Amino acid sequence: MGPVSAEIFWLAAVERLAQALGAYGRLGANPDTARFGRYVEPGLRMMRRALDRSRACPRLAALLQALASPAGR
């Protein structure tokens, strides 16, 4: 296997972060594993960065940007 391009790396990061954020949300909703909820905000920051770098999913990027702005909170 050869080197991975930056484009593929950031697309894979978007996919993995989506999986992780889903898990954090699900686990964070359960009282026994609520501690995972604290990872949602850092995961969202990393997702915004990965989306910015990959330029993939512009609608999702715009939604996350809107939610991150003071007016979106």
The first five atom37 places (N, CA, C, CB, O) and aatype in JSON, in Angstrom:
{
  "aatype": [12, 7, 14, 19, 15, 0, 6, 9, 13, 17, 10, 0, 0, 19, 6, 1, 10, 0, 5, 0, 10, 7, 0, 18, 7, 1, 10, 7, 0, 2, 14, 3, 16, 0, 1, 13, 7, 1, 18, 19, 6, 14, 7, 10, 1, 12, 12, 1, 1, 0, 10, 3, 1, 15, 1, 0, 4, 14, 1, 10, 0, 0, 10, 10, 5, 0, 10, 0, 15, 14, 0, 7, 1],
  "atom_mask": [
    [1, 1, 1, 1, 1],
    [1, 1, 1, 0, 1],
    [1, 1, 1, 1, 1],
    [1, 1, 1, 1, 1],
    [1, 1, 1, 1, 1],
    [1, 1, 1, 1, 1],
    [1, 1, 1, 1, 1],
    [1, 1, 1, 1, 1],
    [1, 1, 1, 1, 1],
    [1, 1, 1, 1, 1],
    [1, 1, 1, 1, 1],
    [1, 1, 1, 1, 1],
    [1, 1, 1, 1, 1],
    [1, 1, 1, 1, 1],
    [1, 1, 1, 1, 1],
    [1, 1, 1, 1, 1],
    [1, 1, 1, 1, 1],
    [1, 1, 1, 1, 1],
    [1, 1, 1, 1, 1],
    [1, 1, 1, 1, 1],
    [1, 1, 1, 1, 1],
    [1, 1, 1, 0, 1],
    [1, 1, 1, 1, 1],
    [1, 1, 1, 1, 1],
    [1, 1, 1, 0, 1],
    [1, 1, 1, 1, 1],
    [1, 1, 1, 1, 1],
    [1, 1, 1, 0, 1],
    [1, 1, 1, 1, 1],
    [1, 1, 1, 1, 1],
    [1, 1, 1, 1, 1],
    [1, 1, 1, 1, 1],
    [1, 1, 1, 1, 1],
    [1, 1, 1, 1, 1],
    [1, 1, 1, 1, 1],
    [1, 1, 1, 1, 1],
    [1, 1, 1, 0, 1],
    [1, 1, 1, 1, 1],
    [1, 1, 1, 1, 1],
    [1, 1, 1, 1, 1],
    [1, 1, 1, 1, 1],
    [1, 1, 1, 1, 1],
    [1, 1, 1, 0, 1],
    [1, 1, 1, 1, 1],
    [1, 1, 1, 1, 1],
    [1, 1, 1, 1, 1],
    [1, 1, 1, 1, 1],
    [1, 1, 1, 1, 1],
    [1, 1, 1, 1, 1],
    [1, 1, 1, 1, 1],
    [1, 1, 1, 1, 1],
    [1, 1, 1, 1, 1],
    [1, 1, 1, 1, 1],
    [1, 1, 1, 1, 1],
    [1, 1, 1, 1, 1],
    [1, 1, 1, 1, 1],
    [1, 1, 1, 1, 1],
    [1, 1, 1, 1, 1],
    [1, 1, 1, 1, 1],
    [1, 1, 1, 1, 1],
    [1, 1, 1, 1, 1],
    [1, 1, 1, 1, 1],
    [1, 1, 1, 1, 1],
    [1, 1, 1, 1, 1],
    [1, 1, 1, 1, 1],
    [1, 1, 1, 1, 1],
    [1, 1, 1, 1, 1],
    [1, 1, 1, 1, 1],
    [1, 1, 1, 1, 1],
    [1, 1, 1, 1, 1],
    [1, 1, 1, 1, 1],
    [1, 1, 1, 0, 1],
    [1, 1, 1, 1, 1]
  ],
  "atom_positions": [
    [[0.85, -1.18, 0.0], [0.0, 0.0, 0.0], [0.89, 1.23, 0.0], [-0.96, 0.0, 1.22], [1.83, 1.33, 0.78]],
    [[0.57, 2.16, -0.87], [1.36, 3.38, -1.0], [0.91, 4.45, -0.03], [0.0, 0.0, 0.0], [0.03, 4.22, 0.81]],
    [[1.5, 5.61, -0.14], [1.12, 6.72, 0.74], [-0.32, 7.15, 0.5], [2.08, 7.91, 0.54], [-0.86, 7.0, -0.6]],
    [[-0.92, 7.69, 1.52], [-2.3, 8.18, 1.44], [-2.26, 9.67, 1.14], [-3.09, 7.89, 2.78], [-1.5, 10.42, 1.76]],
    [[-3.08, 10.09, 0.21], [-3.13, 11.51, -0.12], [-3.8, 12.29, 1.01], [-3.89, 11.74, -1.46], [-4.56, 11.73, 1.81]],
    [[-3.51, 13.57, 1.06], [-4.15, 14.43, 2.07], [-5.66, 14.43, 1.9], [-3.6, 15.87, 1.97], [-6.4, 14.47, 2.88]],
    [[-6.12, 14.39, 0.66], [-7.56, 14.38, 0.4], [-8.22, 13.15, 1.03], [-7.83, 14.4, -1.12], [-9.25, 13.27, 1.7]],
    [[-7.64, 11.98, 0.82], [-8.18, 10.74, 1.39], [-8.09, 10.77, 2.91], [-7.42, 9.5, 0.84], [-9.02, 10.35, 3.6]],
    [[-6.99, 11.28, 3.44], [-6.83, 11.37, 4.9], [-7.97, 12.17, 5.52], [-5.48, 12.0, 5.25], [-8.59, 11.71, 6.48]],
    [[-8.25, 13.37, 4.98], [-9.29, 14.23, 5.57], [-10.68, 13.66, 5.37], [-9.22, 15.62, 4.98], [-11.54, 13.82, 6.23]],
    [[-10.92, 12.99, 4.24], [-12.22, 12.33, 4.05], [-12.4, 11.19, 5.06], [-12.34, 11.78, 2.62], [-13.49, 11.01, 5.6]],
    [[-11.35, 10.44, 5.31], [-11.43, 9.38, 6.31], [-11.63, 9.96, 7.7], [-10.15, 8.52, 6.27], [-12.35, 9.38, 8.52]],
    [[-11.01, 11.1, 7.97], [-11.19, 11.76, 9.26], [-12.64, 12.18, 9.46], [-10.27, 12.98, 9.39], [-13.19, 12.01, 10.55]],
    [[-13.26, 12.72, 8.42], [-14.68, 13.11, 8.51], [-15.53, 11.89, 8.83], [-15.15, 13.77, 7.17], [-16.39, 11.94, 9.71]],
    [[-15.29, 10.8, 8.13], [-16.08, 9.58, 8.37], [-15.89, 9.07, 9.8], [-15.69, 8.49, 7.37], [-16.86, 8.73, 10.48]],
    [[-14.66, 9.0, 10.25], [-14.38, 8.47, 11.59], [-14.95, 9.37, 12.68], [-12.88, 8.29, 11.8], [-15.49, 8.9, 13.67]],
    [[-14.82, 10.67, 12.48], [-15.37, 11.6, 13.47], [-16.89, 11.51, 13.53], [-14.96, 13.03, 13.14], [-17.47, 11.65, 14.61]],
    [[-17.54, 11.28, 12.4], [-18.99, 11.09, 12.4], [-19.36, 9.87, 13.23], [-19.53, 10.94, 10.96], [-20.33, 9.9, 14.0]],
    [[-18.6, 8.8, 13.08], [-18.85, 7.59, 13.87], [-18.65, 7.87, 15.36], [-17.92, 6.44, 13.41], [-19.47, 7.5, 16.2]],
    [[-17.54, 8.53, 15.68], [-17.23, 8.82, 17.08], [-18.28, 9.74, 17.7], [-15.84, 9.45, 17.21], [-18.72, 9.52, 18.83]],
    [[-18.69, 10.78, 16.97], [-19.69, 11.69, 17.51], [-21.02, 10.99, 17.76], [-19.9, 12.86, 16.56], [-21.7, 11.28, 18.74]],
    [[-21.39, 10.08, 16.88], [-22.6, 9.29, 17.11], [-22.5, 8.47, 18.38], [0.0, 0.0, 0.0], [-23.46, 8.39, 19.15]],
    [[-21.35, 7.86, 18.59], [-21.14, 7.06, 19.8], [-21.16, 7.95, 21.04], [-19.82, 6.29, 19.72], [-21.77, 7.59, 22.05]],
    [[-20.49, 9.1, 20.98], [-20.47, 10.0, 22.14], [-21.88, 10.47, 22.49], [-19.57, 11.22, 21.87], [-22.24, 10.54, 23.66]],
    [[-22.67, 10.78, 21.46], [-24.04, 11.22, 21.71], [-24.88, 10.13, 22.34], [0.0, 0.0, 0.0], [-25.62, 10.37, 23.29]],
    [[-24.76, 8.93, 21.8], [-25.54, 7.81, 22.33], [-25.11, 7.46, 23.75], [-25.4, 6.58, 21.41], [-25.95, 7.3, 24.63]],
    [[-23.81, 7.35, 23.96], [-23.32, 7.0, 25.29], [-23.56, 8.14, 26.28], [-21.83, 6.67, 25.23], [-23.83, 7.89, 27.45]],
    [[-23.45, 9.37, 25.82], [-23.67, 10.51, 26.7], [-25.11, 10.62, 27.19], [0.0, 0.0, 0.0], [-25.36, 11.23, 28.23]],
    [[-26.05, 10.02, 26.46], [-27.46, 10.06, 26.85], [-27.81, 9.02, 27.91], [-28.34, 9.85, 25.63], [-28.89, 9.07, 28.49]],
    [[-26.91, 8.1, 28.16], [-27.13, 7.05, 29.15], [-26.51, 7.47, 30.48], [-26.54, 5.69, 28.66], [-25.32, 7.82, 30.51]],
    [[-27.27, 7.46, 31.57], [-26.71, 7.89, 32.86], [-25.44, 7.14, 33.27], [-27.76, 7.73, 33.93], [-24.56, 7.72, 33.9]],
    [[-25.34, 5.88, 32.93], [-24.16, 5.1, 33.32], [-22.9, 5.47, 32.54], [-24.44, 3.62, 33.15], [-21.79, 5.24, 33.0]],
    [[-23.07, 6.05, 31.36], [-21.93, 6.4, 30.52], [-21.97, 7.88, 30.09], [-21.89, 5.5, 29.28], [-21.42, 8.25, 29.06]],
    [[-22.65, 8.69, 30.89], [-22.83, 10.11, 30.56], [-21.51, 10.85, 30.41], [-23.67, 10.79, 31.62], [-21.46, 11.9, 29.77]],
    [[-20.44, 10.32, 30.98], [-19.14, 10.99, 30.9], [-18.67, 11.16, 29.45], [-18.11, 10.21, 31.68], [-17.86, 12.04, 29.16]],
    [[-19.17, 10.33, 28.54], [-18.77, 10.45, 27.13], [-19.31, 11.72, 26.48], [-19.25, 9.24, 26.36], [-18.8, 12.14, 25.44]],
    [[-20.32, 12.33, 27.08], [-20.88, 13.57, 26.54], [-19.86, 14.69, 26.49], [0.0, 0.0, 0.0], [-19.98, 15.6, 25.66]],
    [[-18.87, 14.65, 27.35], [-17.88, 15.72, 27.36], [-16.99, 15.72, 26.11], [-17.01, 15.61, 28.59], [-16.27, 16.69, 25.86]],
    [[-17.02, 14.65, 25.35], [-16.2, 14.56, 24.14], [-16.91, 15.08, 22.89], [-15.79, 13.13, 23.92], [-16.3, 15.16, 21.82]],
    [[-18.18, 15.43, 23.02], [-18.93, 15.91, 21.85], [-18.36, 17.22, 21.33], [-20.41, 16.09, 22.21], [-18.09, 17.34, 20.14]],
    [[-18.16, 18.19, 22.21], [-17.67, 19.51, 21.76], [-16.28, 19.41, 21.11], [-17.62, 20.48, 22.95], [-16.1, 19.97, 20.03]],
    [[-15.3, 18.73, 21.72], [-14.01, 18.6, 21.02], [-14.15, 17.84, 19.7], [-13.01, 17.87, 21.92], [-13.46, 18.17, 18.73]],
    [[-15.02, 16.85, 19.65], [-15.24, 16.12, 18.42], [-15.83, 17.0, 17.33], [0.0, 0.0, 0.0], [-15.46, 16.88, 16.17]],
    [[-16.73, 17.89, 17.71], [-17.32, 18.83, 16.75], [-16.26, 19.8, 16.22], [-18.47, 19.6, 17.39], [-16.26, 20.14, 15.03]],
    [[-15.37, 20.25, 17.11], [-14.28, 21.14, 16.65], [-13.4, 20.41, 15.63], [-13.42, 21.62, 17.85], [-13.03, 20.98, 14.6]],
    [[-13.06, 19.17, 15.93], [-12.22, 18.41, 15.01], [-12.96, 18.12, 13.7], [-11.77, 17.09, 15.66], [-12.36, 18.11, 12.63]],
    [[-14.27, 17.89, 13.79], [-15.07, 17.66, 12.59], [-15.08, 18.9, 11.71], [-16.5, 17.25, 12.96], [-14.93, 18.8, 10.49]],
    [[-15.25, 20.07, 12.32], [-15.23, 21.31, 11.54], [-13.89, 21.48, 10.83], [-15.52, 22.53, 12.45], [-13.84, 21.89, 9.67]],
    [[-12.81, 21.16, 11.53], [-11.48, 21.26, 10.92], [-11.33, 20.28, 9.76], [-10.39, 21.0, 11.97], [-10.83, 20.65, 8.7]],
    [[-11.75, 19.05, 9.95], [-11.64, 18.04, 8.9], [-12.49, 18.42, 7.69], [-12.06, 16.65, 9.43], [-12.06, 18.24, 6.55]],
    [[-13.69, 18.94, 7.93], [-14.55, 19.37, 6.82], [-13.93, 20.54, 6.08], [-15.94, 19.75, 7.34], [-14.0, 20.62, 4.85]],
    [[-13.32, 21.45, 6.81], [-12.67, 22.59, 6.19], [-11.5, 22.13, 5.31], [-12.17, 23.58, 7.25], [-11.33, 22.62, 4.19]],
    [[-10.72, 21.2, 5.81], [-9.56, 20.72, 5.07], [-9.96, 19.87, 3.87], [-8.65, 19.92, 5.98], [-9.32, 19.92, 2.82]],
    [[-11.02, 19.09, 4.02], [-11.42, 18.18, 2.94], [-12.29, 18.87, 1.89], [-12.15, 16.98, 3.52], [-12.36, 18.44, 0.74]],
    [[-12.96, 19.93, 2.3], [-13.94, 20.61, 1.45], [-15.08, 19.68, 1.04], [-13.26, 21.18, 0.2], [-15.76, 19.92, 0.05]],
    [[-15.27, 18.63, 1.81], [-16.36, 17.68, 1.58], [-17.59, 18.16, 2.36], [-15.96, 16.23, 2.01], [-17.47, 18.89, 3.34]],
    [[-18.73, 17.73, 1.92], [-19.99, 17.96, 2.65], [-20.19, 19.44, 3.02], [-20.01, 17.11, 3.92], [-20.27, 19.77, 4.2]],
    [[-20.28, 20.31, 2.04], [-20.4, 21.74, 2.36], [-21.63, 22.09, 3.19], [-20.44, 22.53, 1.09], [-21.59, 23.03, 3.98]],
    [[-22.72, 21.36, 3.03], [-23.91, 21.64, 3.85], [-23.67, 21.32, 5.31], [-25.12, 20.85, 3.34], [-24.07, 22.07, 6.2]],
    [[-23.02, 20.19, 5.56], [-22.69, 19.82, 6.94], [-21.72, 20.83, 7.53], [-22.1, 18.4, 7.0], [-21.86, 21.22, 8.69]],
    [[-20.73, 21.24, 6.76], [-19.77, 22.24, 7.23], [-20.47, 23.54, 7.6], [-18.69, 22.5, 6.17], [-20.18, 24.14, 8.63]],
    [[-21.41, 23.97, 6.75], [-22.14, 25.2, 7.03], [-23.01, 25.06, 8.28], [-23.02, 25.58, 5.83], [-23.1, 26.0, 9.07]],
    [[-23.63, 23.92, 8.46], [-24.45, 23.69, 9.65], [-23.61, 23.73, 10.91], [-25.18, 22.34, 9.55], [-23.98, 24.38, 11.89]],
    [[-22.48, 23.06, 10.9], [-21.61, 23.06, 12.09], [-21.06, 24.45, 12.35], [-20.44, 22.07, 11.91], [-20.91, 24.85, 13.51]],
    [[-20.76, 25.2, 11.3], [-20.27, 26.58, 11.48], [-21.36, 27.44, 12.1], [-19.83, 27.19, 10.12], [-21.09, 28.24, 13.0]],
    [[-22.59, 27.27, 11.63], [-23.71, 28.05, 12.18], [-23.94, 27.71, 13.65], [-24.99, 27.8, 11.37], [-24.23, 28.59, 14.47]],
    [[-23.82, 26.43, 13.98], [-24.02, 26.03, 15.38], [-22.89, 26.52, 16.27], [-24.12, 24.51, 15.48], [-23.1, 26.75, 17.47]],
    [[-21.71, 26.69, 15.72], [-20.56, 27.15, 16.5], [-20.58, 28.64, 16.74], [-19.27, 26.76, 15.82], [-19.95, 29.13, 17.68]],
    [[-21.31, 29.39, 15.91], [-21.35, 30.84, 16.06], [-22.19, 31.2, 17.27], [-21.9, 31.51, 14.79], [-23.09, 30.45, 17.65]],
    [[-21.92, 32.35, 17.88], [-22.7, 32.76, 19.06], [-24.2, 32.82, 18.79], [-22.24, 34.12, 19.54], [-24.99, 32.5, 19.68]],
    [[-24.61, 33.21, 17.6], [-26.04, 33.28, 17.28], [-26.67, 31.9, 17.19], [-26.25, 34.02, 15.97], [-27.87, 31.75, 17.42]],
    [[-25.85, 30.88, 16.86], [-26.37, 29.53, 16.71], [-26.5, 28.78, 18.02], [0.0, 0.0, 0.0], [-27.07, 27.69, 18.06]],
    [[-25.98, 29.35, 19.05], [-26.02, 28.67, 20.37], [-27.19, 29.08, 21.18], [-24.78, 28.95, 21.15], [-27.36, 28.6, 22.31]]
  ]
}
